[in-house]
């Protein structure tokens, strides 16, 4: 979700996400946009198919972002950046709020 409590995941571990850990254990790995409900459904469906066919575990890494604080005692303004990951957004939070799975799926249903 972008943070390990109050530490950016890029500072928490060196690898590209946690998917390589699944590969290290010999598991098939599927990485998916965790903010896309339909993509998550398709990925978990594919993972189940692999598990049933091969009789071994599969690893799904759903890449997402935690918009809110970790807990009520967490002041996330101390560790979140105000810079947007892309130009055109006022903050990191605004960038990710626009990609909310609820908003995205709502747009899909209205289309």
C-alpha positions as CSV (number, residue, x, y, z in Angstrom):
1,X,0.0,0.0,0.0
2,X,3.0,2.2,-0.4
3,X,4.0,2.4,3.2
4,X,5.2,0.0,5.9
5,X,3.5,1.8,8.8
6,X,5.4,5.1,8.5
7,X,8.2,4.0,6.1
8,X,7.9,4.2,2.4
9,X,8.2,0.7,1.0
10,X,11.2,1.8,-1.2
11,X,13.0,2.4,2.1
12,X,11.7,-0.8,3.7
13,X,13.1,-3.3,1.3
14,X,15.4,-3.1,-1.8
15,X,13.5,-5.4,-4.2
16,X,10.9,-4.5,-6.6
17,X,7.8,-5.0,-4.4
18,X,7.3,-8.3,-2.6
19,X,6.6,-10.4,-5.7
20,X,10.3,-11.5,-6.0
21,X,9.9,-13.3,-2.6
22,X,7.2,-15.5,-4.1
23,X,9.5,-16.3,-7.0
24,X,12.3,-17.1,-4.4
25,X,9.9,-19.8,-3.0
26,X,9.2,-21.2,-6.5
27,X,5.7,-19.8,-6.6
28,X,4.1,-18.4,-9.8
29,X,3.6,-14.7,-9.2
30,X,0.9,-12.4,-10.5
31,X,1.3,-8.6,-9.9
32,X,-1.8,-6.6,-10.4
33,X,-3.1,-3.0,-10.1
34,X,-4.7,-3.3,-6.7
35,X,-6.9,-0.2,-7.4
36,X,-8.6,-1.9,-10.3
37,X,-11.3,-4.2,-9.0
38,X,-11.8,-6.0,-12.3
39,X,-8.0,-6.6,-12.7
40,X,-7.8,-8.0,-9.1
41,X,-10.7,-10.3,-9.9
42,X,-9.0,-11.5,-13.1
43,X,-5.7,-12.0,-11.2
44,X,-7.2,-14.0,-8.4
45,X,-9.2,-16.1,-10.8
46,X,-5.9,-16.8,-12.7
47,X,-4.1,-17.6,-9.5
48,X,-6.8,-20.0,-8.4
49,X,-6.6,-21.7,-11.8
50,X,-2.8,-22.1,-11.3
51,X,-3.3,-23.4,-7.8
52,X,-5.9,-26.0,-8.8
53,X,-4.0,-27.1,-11.9
54,X,-0.5,-27.3,-10.4
55,X,-1.4,-28.2,-6.7
56,X,0.9,-25.5,-5.3
57,X,0.5,-22.0,-4.0
58,X,0.5,-18.9,-6.1
59,X,1.4,-15.4,-5.0
60,X,-0.7,-12.3,-5.9
61,X,0.8,-8.9,-5.3
62,X,-1.9,-6.2,-5.5
63,X,-0.1,-2.8,-5.9
64,X,-2.1,-0.2,-4.2
65,X,-1.8,2.9,-1.9
66,X,-3.0,3.5,1.6
67,X,-4.7,6.9,1.4
68,X,-5.4,7.2,5.1
69,X,-3.2,7.1,8.2
70,X,-2.1,3.6,9.4
71,X,-4.1,4.1,12.7
72,X,-5.8,6.8,14.7
73,X,-2.5,7.5,16.5
74,X,-0.6,7.9,13.3
75,X,0.2,11.4,12.0
76,X,0.9,10.5,8.4
77,X,1.8,14.1,7.6
78,X,5.2,13.4,9.2
79,X,6.2,10.9,6.6
80,X,4.1,11.4,3.5
81,X,5.4,13.5,0.7
82,X,3.4,16.4,-0.7
83,X,4.9,15.9,-4.1
84,X,2.8,14.1,-6.7
85,X,4.3,11.1,-8.5
86,X,3.1,12.8,-11.7
87,X,2.8,16.4,-12.9
88,X,-0.7,17.8,-12.9
89,X,-1.7,16.8,-9.3
90,X,-1.5,19.0,-6.2
91,X,-0.2,16.2,-3.9
92,X,0.6,12.5,-3.6
93,X,-2.8,12.0,-1.9
94,X,-4.7,13.8,-4.6
95,X,-3.0,11.6,-7.2
96,X,-4.0,8.4,-5.5
97,X,-7.5,9.6,-4.5
98,X,-8.3,10.0,-8.2
99,X,-7.3,6.3,-8.6
100,X,-9.5,5.0,-5.7
101,X,-10.9,1.6,-6.6
102,X,-14.3,2.8,-5.4
103,X,-14.3,5.8,-7.7
104,X,-12.8,3.7,-10.6
105,X,-15.4,0.9,-10.3
106,X,-18.2,3.5,-9.9
107,X,-17.2,5.1,-13.2
108,X,-17.2,1.6,-14.8
109,X,-20.7,0.9,-13.5
110,X,-22.0,4.3,-14.8
111,X,-20.5,3.8,-18.3
